[in-house]
Amino acid sequence: MLSRARRIVIKVGSSLVTNQGKGLDHVALARWAAQIATLKQAGKEIVLVSSGAIAEGMQRLNWDIRPTALYELQAAAAVGQMGLAQAYASGFSGYGLQTAQVLLTHEDLSNRKRYLNARSTLTTLLKLNIIPIINENDTVATDEIRFGDNDTLAALVTNLIEADALVILTDQAGLYTSDPRKNPDAKLLNEVHAGDPALEKMAGGVGSGISRGGMQTKVIAAKRAARSGANTIVASGHEENVLVRLSNDESIGTRFLAKVPVLAARKQWLADYLPIRGYITLDQGAVKALTGDGKSLLPIGVINVNGEFERGETVSCQDQEGKEIARGLINYSAVETQKILRRASHEIETILGYVDEPELIHRNNLVLL
């Protein structure tokens, strides 16, 4: 699968770049640099999403326990990013390769202009044969805008640059039918379809105390990456020379095949990059109109509104069982939507005193999930 991929996003977790959370493992970083250099020699473009900044910052600050206060995490990240960037620059320089540090927040990608700027910067770096080292900008992130884990960040970067494949390296062998730490009969799944709802149930649980992610975040990341046509591999980073072997199509870990329809770039942006500000519940007729007929969402098909949102913000559209079927940019605020739900479009002006659009969400601003 990787042998045919030209542009690859690789994510390495905290457990693979740190000494059990106590600062960076420079020997491990050197191994990653060596393997990625081999892939570069084969003509591949590589973007590396790496954890480790907070763990490095904790060591430099002599903190034994990961803090929970946001401002302390931000301070640790600010200190640790220096060491992380230096370590990667040093590791790759031995192979004649240059690196660039790119720090992102959710806000960078939810703003359309900044999203396009980030895309242009990354593609330019790749054209210059430079390896972007990406991490969440923990120094300025807040609970509201943070990605929450680097698996999610890696998937969004995969969509952003339209990479061919995403490789998520972790301390687990891949996705099992159940938690192998609790069930000795759990079986490793070699190949699955990204987006299969059953996979998220198999992958319950969180990661180690070093990282924020878990197998469930990796399954969701694979689903997100598939929206731009990228296949995903989740494999153990403890496998010897794992990246080179994967690039030779050796079967390691779990392959998540992208079998879902590929979304256009703007639809990807709508689906994954914008924070959800509210929820609306649709009746069966509206669900059919959206999913079966490709129609816009009209107010008459909405039966409930939750959240506080303004015109132009992103809302999640759910059926009456609470399953999300779509999300999009809404034409009316939460207060206005509450007033016009279950009403025909020609009644909007009478109810509100004006009409902006006859649709609650136009189909061009709506993406099915």
C-alpha positions in Angstrom: 0.0 0.0 0.0 2.8 2.4 0.9 4.9 1.5 -2.1 2.5 3.4 -4.4 2.0 6.3 -2.0 4.0 9.4 -2.9 2.9 11.8 -0.1 2.8 10.3 3.4 1.9 11.7 6.8 3.6 9.8 9.6 2.6 10.2 13.2 4.8 9.0 16.1 3.3 8.9 19.6 4.9 10.0 22.8 5.8 6.5 23.9 8.0 6.2 20.8 10.0 9.4 21.1 10.4 9.7 24.9 12.1 7.7 27.7 8.8 6.6 29.2 7.7 10.2 29.3 11.0 11.4 30.9 12.4 13.6 28.1 13.2 12.8 24.5 14.8 9.5 23.5 17.5 10.8 21.1 18.4 7.2 20.0 14.8 6.6 19.0 14.6 10.0 17.1 17.8 9.0 15.3 16.1 5.8 14.1 13.1 7.6 12.9 15.3 10.0 11.0 17.2 7.2 9.4 14.0 5.4 8.2 12.4 8.6 6.9 15.6 9.4 5.0 15.3 6.0 3.3 11.7 6.8 2.3 12.9 10.2 1.0 15.5 8.5 -1.1 12.7 6.5 -2.7 11.1 9.7 -3.9 8.4 10.1 -1.2 7.3 13.3 0.4 7.0 13.0 4.1 5.3 15.1 6.8 6.0 14.0 10.4 3.5 14.7 13.2 5.4 14.1 16.4 4.5 14.2 20.0 7.0 14.7 22.8 7.2 18.4 23.4 5.4 18.3 26.8 7.4 15.3 28.0 10.7 17.1 27.0 9.5 20.2 28.7 8.6 18.3 31.9 12.2 16.9 32.1 13.8 20.3 31.5 11.5 21.7 34.3 12.2 18.8 36.6 8.5 17.8 36.8 7.9 14.1 37.5 4.1 14.2 37.1 2.3 15.5 34.0 0.4 18.6 35.1 -3.3 19.0 34.6 -3.5 22.8 34.6 -3.7 24.2 31.1 -1.2 27.0 31.7 1.4 24.5 33.1 1.0 22.3 30.1 1.4 25.3 27.9 4.6 26.2 29.8 6.0 22.7 29.4 5.2 22.7 25.7 6.9 26.0 25.2 10.1 24.7 26.9 9.9 21.3 25.2 9.4 22.5 21.7 12.9 23.9 21.7 14.4 20.5 22.4 12.1 18.6 20.0 12.9 20.9 17.1 16.6 20.8 17.8 16.6 17.0 18.1 14.9 16.4 14.8 17.0 19.0 13.0 20.1 17.3 14.3 18.9 13.8 13.4 18.0 14.7 9.8 21.0 16.9 9.1 23.2 13.7 9.0 21.3 12.7 5.9 21.5 16.1 4.3 17.8 16.8 5.0 16.3 20.0 6.4 13.3 20.2 8.7 10.8 22.9 9.5 8.7 23.3 12.7 5.0 23.9 12.1 2.7 24.4 15.1 -1.1 24.4 14.5 -4.2 24.9 16.5 -7.8 24.0 15.5 -8.4 27.7 15.0 -5.8 27.8 12.3 -7.8 25.2 10.3 -11.3 26.3 11.1 -10.6 29.8 9.6 -10.8 29.3 5.8 -8.1 31.9 5.0 -5.7 30.4 7.6 -6.5 26.9 6.4 -5.5 27.8 2.9 -2.4 29.6 4.2 -1.3 26.5 6.2 -1.9 24.3 3.1 0.2 26.6 0.9 3.0 26.6 3.5 3.2 22.9 3.8 3.0 22.1 0.1 5.8 24.7 -0.5 8.0 23.1 2.1 7.5 19.7 0.4 8.4 21.2 -2.9 11.6 22.5 -1.3 12.4 18.9 -0.2 12.0 19.9 3.5 10.4 17.7 6.1 7.7 19.5 8.1 7.6 18.5 11.8 4.1 19.2 13.0 2.7 19.4 16.5 -0.3 20.9 18.1 0.5 24.4 19.4 0.0 23.6 23.0 1.6 26.9 24.0 -1.5 28.9 22.9 -4.2 26.2 22.6 -7.2 26.3 24.9 -9.6 23.6 25.8 -12.1 25.0 23.2 -9.7 25.0 20.2 -7.2 22.2 20.9 -7.2 19.1 18.7 -7.0 16.9 21.8 -4.6 14.4 20.4 -2.0 14.1 17.6 -3.9 11.3 15.9 -6.7 13.8 15.1 -4.1 16.4 14.0 -2.4 13.9 11.7 -5.6 13.0 10.0 -6.5 16.7 9.5 -3.1 17.3 8.0 -3.6 14.3 5.7 -6.7 15.9 4.4 -5.1 19.4 4.3 -2.3 18.4 2.0 -4.2 15.5 0.2 -1.7 12.9 1.2 -1.9 9.5 -0.2 -1.5 7.7 3.1 -1.4 8.1 6.8 0.8 6.0 9.1 0.1 6.1 12.8 2.8 4.5 14.9 2.0 3.5 18.4 2.9 1.1 21.2 0.2 -1.3 20.1 0.5 -3.9 17.3 -2.7 -2.5 15.6 -6.5 -2.9 16.0 -7.7 -6.0 17.8 -11.2 -7.4 17.9 -11.2 -6.4 21.6 -8.7 -5.1 24.1 -5.7 -7.6 24.1 -4.7 -6.4 27.6 -8.0 -7.8 29.0 -8.9 -10.5 26.5 -6.1 -13.1 25.6 -8.3 -14.3 22.7 -8.4 -10.9 21.0 -7.2 -11.1 17.4 -5.3 -8.6 15.4 -7.2 -7.3 12.4 -4.9 -7.0 9.3 -7.2 -5.2 7.0 -10.5 -3.3 7.6 -12.6 -0.6 5.9 -12.1 2.9 7.3 -15.3 4.3 8.6 -16.9 0.9 9.5 -19.0 1.8 12.6 -18.1 -1.5 14.3 -14.4 -0.5 14.5 -15.0 2.3 17.0 -16.7 -0.2 19.4 -13.7 -2.5 19.2 -11.3 0.3 20.0 -12.7 1.6 23.2 -10.3 2.9 25.9 -7.6 5.5 26.2 -3.9 5.5 25.8 -1.0 5.5 28.2 -0.4 8.2 30.9 2.2 9.7 28.5 -0.2 10.3 25.6 -3.7 11.6 25.3 -4.8 9.3 22.5 -5.9 5.7 22.4 -6.9 3.2 19.7 -10.3 4.8 19.4 -8.7 8.1 18.3 -6.7 6.2 15.7 -9.8 4.5 14.3 -11.5 7.9 14.0 -8.4 9.4 12.5 -8.4 6.7 9.8 -12.1 7.5 9.0 -11.2 11.2 8.7 -8.2 10.5 6.4 -10.4 8.3 4.2 -12.5 11.4 3.4 -9.7 12.6 1.2 -9.0 9.2 -0.2 -6.0 8.3 2.0 -5.5 4.8 3.3 -4.2 4.5 6.9 -1.9 2.0 8.6 -1.8 1.7 12.4 1.2 -0.3 13.5 3.7 -0.7 16.4 6.6 1.6 16.3 8.6 -0.9 18.2 8.8 -3.1 15.1 12.3 -3.1 13.7 12.7 -0.8 10.7 8.9 -0.5 10.5 8.6 2.4 8.1 11.0 0.9 5.5 9.2 -2.4 5.7 5.8 -0.8 5.4 7.1 1.1 2.3 7.9 -2.3 0.8 4.3 -3.3 1.5 5.1 -5.8 4.2 2.0 -6.6 6.2 2.4 -5.0 9.6 -0.3 -3.7 11.9 -3.8 -2.9 10.6 -4.5 -1.4 7.2 -7.6 0.9 7.0 -8.7 1.0 3.4 -10.4 4.2 2.2 -13.7 2.8 0.8 -15.8 5.9 1.5 -16.6 8.6 -1.2 -13.8 11.1 -1.5 -15.0 14.6 -0.4 -14.0 17.8 -2.3 -11.6 20.0 -0.4 -14.2 22.4 0.8 -16.5 19.6 2.0 -13.6 18.1 4.0 -13.1 21.5 5.6 -16.8 21.6 6.5 -16.7 18.0 7.8 -13.6 18.1 10.0 -12.1 21.5 10.6 -14.9 23.7 11.9 -16.0 23.4 15.5 -19.6 22.4 16.0 -21.6 25.2 17.7 -25.0 23.4 18.0 -27.2 20.5 17.1 -30.5 20.2 15.3 -32.8 17.1 15.1 -34.4 16.2 11.8 -37.6 14.3 11.1 -37.5 11.2 8.8 -38.5 13.2 5.7 -35.7 15.7 6.1 -33.2 12.8 6.6 -34.4 11.2 3.4 -34.2 14.6 1.6 -30.6 15.1 2.6 -29.2 11.5 2.3 -31.3 10.1 -0.5 -32.3 13.1 -2.7 -29.3 15.4 -2.2 -31.6 18.3 -1.2 -31.0 21.3 1.0 -32.3 21.4 4.6 -35.5 23.3 5.0 -36.8 24.5 8.4 -40.0 22.4 8.1 -37.9 19.3 8.6 -36.3 20.3 11.9 -38.0 19.2 15.1 -35.5 20.3 17.8 -32.6 22.8 18.4 -29.8 22.6 20.9 -26.9 24.9 21.6 -26.2 28.6 21.0 -25.1 29.4 17.5 -25.1 32.3 15.1 -25.7 32.6 11.4 -22.8 31.0 9.4 -21.6 28.7 12.2 -21.4 24.9 12.0 -24.2 22.7 13.3 -24.5 19.0 13.5 -27.7 17.5 11.9 -29.0 14.4 13.7 -31.8 11.9 13.2 -34.3 11.2 16.0 -32.0 8.5 17.4 -29.2 11.0 17.9 -27.1 9.7 15.0 -25.2 12.4 13.2 -25.9 12.3 9.5 -24.6 15.7 8.3 -23.1 19.0 9.3 -23.1 22.3 7.7 -23.1 26.1 7.8 -26.5 27.3 9.0 -28.3 30.4 7.7 -30.1 31.4 10.9 -29.1 31.7 14.6 -30.3 29.2 17.2 -33.0 31.6 18.4 -34.2 32.2 14.8 -34.1 28.5 14.0 -36.2 27.7 17.1 -38.8 30.2 15.9 -39.1 28.8 12.3 -38.7 25.0 12.9 -41.6 22.9 11.5 -42.6 25.9 9.4 -42.6 26.2 5.6 -39.9 28.4 4.0 -42.5 31.0 2.7 -43.4 31.7 6.4 -39.9 32.8 7.4 -40.4 36.4 6.6 -43.8 36.6 8.4 -42.3 35.0 11.5 -38.9 36.8 11.7 -39.8 40.0 9.8 -37.1 39.2 7.1 -35.7 36.3 5.2 -32.0 35.7 4.4 -32.3 32.3 2.7 -35.3 29.9 2.1 -33.0 27.0 3.2 -31.8 26.5 6.8 -28.7 24.9 5.3 -28.0 25.0 1.6 -26.7 21.7 0.1 -23.5 23.5 -1.1 -22.7 24.2 2.6 -23.6 20.8 3.9 -21.7 17.5 4.0 -23.1 14.1 4.7 -21.3 11.9 7.2 
